[in-house]
């Protein structure tokens, strides 16, 4: 794994067989042991029986209504040749894999001003969001109360003996409470960003009152076959879910395209990760690249494009995707990075708009109209970085009531920055007394400049310190302090660009 110092780096990529395009790192042509597994797409009313007859065995049949039907199974080379020449067959494709899209990790609730919406009571209540992924931890402290019915394909159903995968994903767990339970971490992390409950536990999601549905189509190693993913999209659409989040991707698949077209006909708002192939141009993966899907790129806390983010003309919005803190199984939390982390910010925002009365057909336009132009190219940010408050016509953290930026009104001075989180964990190792400081800071009317943690002796002498340069209206991080003297306190100080500062202390 690259960069062991940053939580975790798992790449969820398409594994396309027989599909034109650039080969992806770690890519294989088809599921191991399934060399003869294909998907045959036929019309809505004809071709199905012929596909069945040619199959050595049928794995699954999919019905996408007016879009058409598909048969997944094992086919001989001769059968494939016969079907490719059959006028009732729309396509024959190898049953490849897609992988969950994740690399390192973000924070972004305040960045996209979802906190402003939540404070105004806009929480996504009554809207359903499907997390089409590796499942969701069925008893996570910040997710359990928001969980609705779930679904798992046979291949993806939760297992207590995972064995890991090609990118290091997968976790052995003690018990699968539901077939859609998460044995990987990825789906639970995405669910937390979209809709972690506002219950004083762990993290807060963009839309903390949505109903989350686990649609487990990716196996414990993070990979899932095209037909499994298509089946999950179809199942979710048939349940009447309002929003689908797809933090997964790979090469183009016609059966997944069928499923996306079917869900679009049912009025589902679909959001997907653009991909983690950056730096690159015109490299957005599927399903994000389909016209029916909102493709989301990744930015960092300074609104710079993440170096791993795929870009291209299909990108419609950007959202935080670097060092995103969210839930993982067993009531735990971690920071991941990737466009997988960006996508659920937008999915949660879509749910918030629908709950506020926006017609689902108008959600895409409303989100794009309200996005903040952060100075990136159109193929990097699309319409801009997500802004939930502006999409709801709420006064955002960045709103300035004074239209004259040059007017220095001494009667309305800038406020001091805020310390939103300040926790200290202490330990002793050998002769060293250590303190790990986790912090989050913000400034409602200006930009931040620096955050400093100090280890203090009883007489106030600074025994050790660490500083971080920060920017924007919010930031978070951690500092590690140590001293061979006996500490008394830990002090945290945040300074904004105007020189205003706020300090707080904790006992060692």
N, C-alpha and C positions, 0 to 999 in steps of 0.2 A: 504493500500500500504506500502511496506517495504521501509524504509529510506526516510522519507519525505524531507530530506535536499538535496537530489540529484534529480533534475528535476522531473523525471517521471519514473515509473517502470511498464511496461505493458508486460505480458508474452503471446506470441503468440504460442499456442501449438495445436497439433492435438487433435481432439476429436474423438477417434476411437471407434466404436461399433462393437463388435464381432471380433476384431482383436487381435491376441495374442501379449502380451507385457506388460511392466510395466505401471500401471496407472499413469497418470500425475496429478500434482496438479491442482485443478479446473476443472478436466475433467468430462464430462458427456458422456453418451452413444450415444446420438443422439440429433438432434435438438428438442427442446421442442415442443410438439404438433405434431411431425412427426414420431410417434413411428413405423409406418408401411412404412416408406420411404426407398426404397432400390434402388440399381443400379445393373442391370443385364448386364453382358458382354457376347457378343456372337461373333461368327466368322464373317469374312468379308462378307460372302455370304449366311449364313444360321443362323436360330434361331431368327431373328429379329421379324418376324410375331408372333411367339409363345410368345415372351416376351411381345409384345403389347397386345396380347389376354389375357394374365394372369393379366395384370395391371388393378387395379381399376381406376387409372388415370395416365396419362403420363405427367411428368414434363418437360423432355428434352430427345432428342435423339442426340447421338454423333457418328460421323463417323470418325474413325482414319485410314481410308484407309486399307492397308494390315495388320495393327495391329489388326483390328476388329472393332466392333460397341458396343454401350452401350445404354440402355434404363433406365432412372431414373424416378421413379414414386412411387405410393403407391401400395403395393402388400399385399394380405392376407397371413396368415401363410400357408394355403394350397397351394397357388400359389408359395410361396417361396420353399416349399418342392418339388413341381412338377418340378420347374425350376432347382433346385439343382440336380435332377436326370435326366435331359435332356442332352444327349450327345453333343448337339449343344451349350450348355451354358458353357462359360469358367469360370464364377464366378458370385456369388450373394453376394453383400456386403451392409451393412447398409450405408445410406448416412450420414456419420459423418461430423465433422467440422475440419478445420484447423484454426489456429489463427496466426495473425501477430507476429513476434518474436522480442520483444524489452524489455529492462530492465532499463537501466540508461542513457549512452551517450558518442562519440569521436570527433576528430579534423583532422585526419590522412593524409591530402593531402601531406604535406611535409614529413611525416613519410614514405609513400610509394613512395616518389619522383615523384609524378605526376606533381608537380610544375616544375621540371626540364624538363619533357616532354612538358609541356605547353609552357615554355619559348623557346623551340626549334620548336614550331609550331605544335606539335603533340596533337591535341585537339579532335579527334574523329569526325571530320567534315564528314558528309555524311553517317554516320552509325546510325541505329535505335536501340534504347534500350527500351524494354517493361518493365515497372514497374508493375509486377503482384501483386496487393496489395489492399490498401483501396482507391485508386484514387490519383489524383494530383490536388492541388489547381490551377484552370484554369486561374487565373490572378495574380499569385505570381510574384513579381517584378524580381526575379532572375531565374524564370523558364519559364515564359510566352513565351518568344521569342524562346524557344527551344521545345515547345510542338507541337506534331503532332496529328493525329487522335487518338481517344480513344474508349474504349468499356466498357460497364458495364452490368453485368448480371441483370436480373429482380430483384432478391432479394437484390443485392448489390447497385442498383442505388441510387444516392445521395438523402438524405432526410434532410429536415430542422428541423426535430423533431427526434433526435437520441435517447435520453434517456439513453445513456451510455451502458456499458456492464459488464461482469463478472470480468474484470480486470481494470475497470475504464476508458476504452477507449471511444471514441465517443464524438462528439461535435455538439451541436445545432448551425446551421448557418442560416444566414438571407436569403440566396438565393442559389440555385443550378444553376450555369450558364451552366453546362454540366451534363449529367447523370453520368459521371465518375469523377465529382468533389469530392474532399476529405472532408469527414465529420468526420474524425478521427484524422489526423495528421501524421500517420505512413507512408503512401505512399509518401506524400510530402517530408518528412524527407529523405527517401531513395532516392527519385528522386534528391534531392539537392546534396547528396553525389556523386551520379553517374554523374550528368550532369548539375549542376547549372552554369548559363552563366557567362562569364567573362565580366561583365557590370558595375563594380564598385558598385553593390548593394549586400548587404548581404554576402553570402558565395560563394566560388569557388568550382566547382565540379571537379572530376577526369578528366572528358572529357567534357569540357565546350561548345563544339560545336556539340554534338550529338543531334539527334532528339529523344525526350522522348515521349513515348506513355503510357498513363494511361490505364491499364487493371484492372478495378475495379471488383474484385471477392470477396473481403472481405467486409462485412457489416460494418456499422458505429461503432459497438462494437468490431470490429477487427476479427470476425469469418466469415468463409465462408465454404460452403458445398463442399464435394469432387467433385460433378458434376459441380458446378460453377467454381471451380479452374481448372478442366479439360477443361471446355469450354473456359476459358480465355487463357490457354496455347495453345489450338487448334486455337483459333481466331488469336492470335499473330503470330503463325507459318504460318497460311494461308495468313497473310498480308505481309509475307516476312521479318519480323523483324530479325535483325542480332543477337541480344543478348536479353535474358530474365533474369531479376532479380527476384528471389522469396524469399523475406524475410518473409517467413511463414513456418509453419511446423507442424507436428504431427505424428500420427501413419501411417503405410503403408496403401495405398489405391490402389487397382488394376486399378480403372478407371483413377486415376492420373498417375499411371505407364503407362497406355496406352497412355495418352496424352503426357507424356514425351518422350516415344518411337516415337510417331508420329512427335513431334517437332524435335527430333534428326534426323529423316529421312529427314526432310526439311532443315537440315544444321544449325539449331539454336544453338548458344552457350548458354548453360543454367548454371546459377550460383544460389546457394541457401545457406541460413543460416544453419549452422550445428545444431543449437538448443541451448536453454538456460537451460539445465537440470543439469549443473555442480554444484559442482564437481562430476564427474562421469567418468566411463570408458565404451567404446563401447556403446555409447548412442546417436549417431548421428540420428536425425529425418529424416522424409521424407517430401519433395522430395529430400533433399540433399543427402540422402544415396543411391539414384539410381545411377547406373554406368554412365549414360549419363550426370549427373549433377556434376558440380564442387562444392564440399562442403567446406565452409569457416568457420573457427573458429575465435574467438575474442581474441585480445591482447590489452594491455594498452600502454601508452606512453613510458614505459620502456621496451617494448617487452616481458613483462611477460604475461602468460596466464590469461585471465579474469576468475575470480572464478566461474562465471555462465556458461562459455562456455562448450558446449557438446564436447566430444572428441571420437575418434574411428579411425579405419583403413580407413574409408571413407574420412576423412579430407584430402584435397589436398593442401590447402593454408591457411594461417592465415592473418588477416588484422585488423587494428585498430577497436575496438568495445567498448571502454570505454570513456565516456564523449565526444561523437562526436557532434560537433556543425553543425547544418544544418537547412534547411528551414522548417517551419511549416505554415499552412494556415494563411491568412490575413497579408501577408508581415511581418511575424514574424519569429523568430529563437529560437532554444532551443537545449540543449544538451540531447541526449538520449544515453543509453548504451544497448548493446545486439549484438548477432551475426547478427541480422537484419541490424545493422549499418556496420558490416564488409563486408557483401555480396556485397552491391553496390560499394564498393571500387574496388572489383575484376571485377564486371560487367562493370564499367567505363573503367578499364584497358583493358578488352577484346575488347571493342569498339575502344579504341585508337590504339591497335595493328591492328585490321581489317582495320581501316582508313589508317594506314601506309603501308598497302599492305600485311599483314600476311593472309594466307589462314585460314578461320575459323576452318578447321580441325586441324590446327597446333597451334591454340591459347592456348589451355590447356598446351601443352608441352612447349611452349615458356615462359608462365607465371611461370610454375614450375621450368624450368631450370634457370630462372633469380632470383628466390626467395632468400631472405637472410636467412641463417640458424641463428636463434637467440637463439639456445641452448635448445630448447624445445624438448620433445619427438616427434617421428614421428606421433603418433596418436593425438598429440596436435597441431602441426604446419604443418603437411603434409610435403611438400617440403621446407617450410619456409614461412617467412613473405613477402608479396607482395612487389615487387620493379618494378615500371613501367618504370623508366629510363633504368635500366639494361635490361629489356625485349625488349627495343627498341635500345639497344647497344649505349646508350647515356652515356656521362660521368656523373656519379652521384655525389651527394653531398658528399658521403663517399669515392669517389675514391682518392687514394693517389699516386701521381706521383713518390714518393720515395719508392722503394721496401724495403729499409732497415729501419725498424721501430726504430732501436736503434740509427740511425744517427741524431744527434742534429745539424741541419744546421742553424746557426745563421743568415745566409743571407736570410733565408725564414721563418721568425718568424710567429707564429700563429696569426691570425687576432682577433680583438676584437669581442665579440658576438654582435648580432643585436637585436634591439627592433622593432619588426614587427607591434605590435599593443599596444597602450597605450591610453585608454580613461577613463575619470573621470566623474562620475555623483555625484553631491553634493546635500545635503538636510539638513535641520535643524529640529530637533525634541526635544522639550523641551530646555534644556540647552546645548544639544550636537550639534556640527557641524560635519556632517558626509560626508565621501567620499567613494564611491564604485569604485574600480579600476579594470578594465578589461585589461589583458595583454597577449601578445604572444611574445615569444622570440626564437631566434635560434642561432646556431653557425655552420658556414660552414666548419670548419676544426678541430673541437674538440667537447668535451662534456660539457654540462652546469653543473653548480653546485648550484647556488642559485639565487632567484629573491626577491628583497625587495622593498616594497612601504613605503614611509614616508610622513607624514603630517607635513609641515614646517610653522613656524611663520615668520613674516616679517624679523626678525633678524637672520633667519636661524636655530633657535632652533627647534629640532625635538619634535613635540607634541605627535606623535603616530607613530608606525611602525608595519609592519607585513612581515614576511619572509617565503618563501617556498623553500624547498630543491627540486631540479629538476635534471634530467639526460638526456642523449641522446642528439641529435642534435637539438631538438625543444621541446617547452613546452608552455602551455597556462594555464590561471587560473584567479582568481579574489581575491582581498583583500578588507577588510572592515576596514576603519580607522575612528576614532572619537576623538574629543577634545572639552573641554568646553572653550578653548581659541579660539581666532580668527585666523584661518589659512590663509596663503598667497599663498602657493604653495603645489603641490604634486610632489614628486620625485620618479622615478622608477630606480632601479639599477639592472643590471644583471651581474653575475660573472661566468666565465667558470672555468674548473678544473685547468687551467694553471695560474689562477689569473688575467687574462685579464678582464676588466670590462667596461661597457657602462652605462651611466646615461642620463636621460632626465627629464624635468620638465613640468608640466602643471599648469596653474593658477587655484586657488581654485574657 
